[in-house]
Amino acid sequence: MTRFLKGTDRPLAEAYQLALLDLDGVVYRGKNPVEYAADSLKNGIPDEIATVNMITSPTNAKKSYVVINTKQKKGQFISYANGVLKYKYNKQEYTLNPEKLEEPALIINNRLTRSFNIDPVQIIQIRPASELERQLFGAPSAQVIIVTDKMGFFF
């Protein structure tokens, strides 16, 4: 289900899992970055932001979005043993063997992968991938979103 960003009394990080921003003309113009835009974002990112990535729309090459993941805890890592990932989100337990699947099923810090090659202590968020995220990342096979405390800015 797609929800559009609306005003809220709560912090946006509590109200939304994902925010997509169209920054054409703000961070870049066409294919050319706006001078100093990325630098000012890097220097001014609040502490609550875990990752910031610019992604071109898979359906319209002229549109790009900035995907911002927050440091708000979501989901609970349970274990990863013998290639099987177990986690809990919204009181439901999930089990996945990403290495046995034909297509990559994990999006870790906005990067599609089939390998769980991170330190579980670094996990801030672990949750099922939404349909919007699958479309945006061009990853219909993605099943799990993982955000770690490893900061990442990719422009």
Steps between C-alpha positions, in 0.01 A plus 500: 500500500639840402456784747594850402699722734260719696530724802524325835535588867755219539856503365501389133728206593223363723219560254668361184737216410622658179498850351552559127597849395526626142810721504535586132612862496593491869785247518552462124385645169464233237812285527710773665516539878423842642828639629547431874153346544627154600766655725244709684280193547793300638597776740148573614345155542336469841616223734173311446587423135667162436530497119431737213500372142397649168324249275382553142142391441490164320203622292614856421871574454431872541380451858718426798414454864691534822442206733557588864514229766481612861672363809168424664498137615258281304480124515716262700781284368471150650772292335695408190623141499562249222392757242162560666402851608240537775350829611187643659300799378164624635463192724545260206803272452658463157743237371695528175789311340628772263794302363273218373273732299555551126480880528650733764248552783673746736533875473773602745558874527315548168716243316346179361689186605453132571768487772446580864852634550451751779553500874151455656595744776497776236135439403269795566207384290398162363159468339315362199553691174199699383368486144609863450856415605506200264391724213737783587804275530398302191516193723176299480666215690597715802342369817690664787622855565795535737642834614821503703673769699765517226442845355470518123460790259488407132443771237 
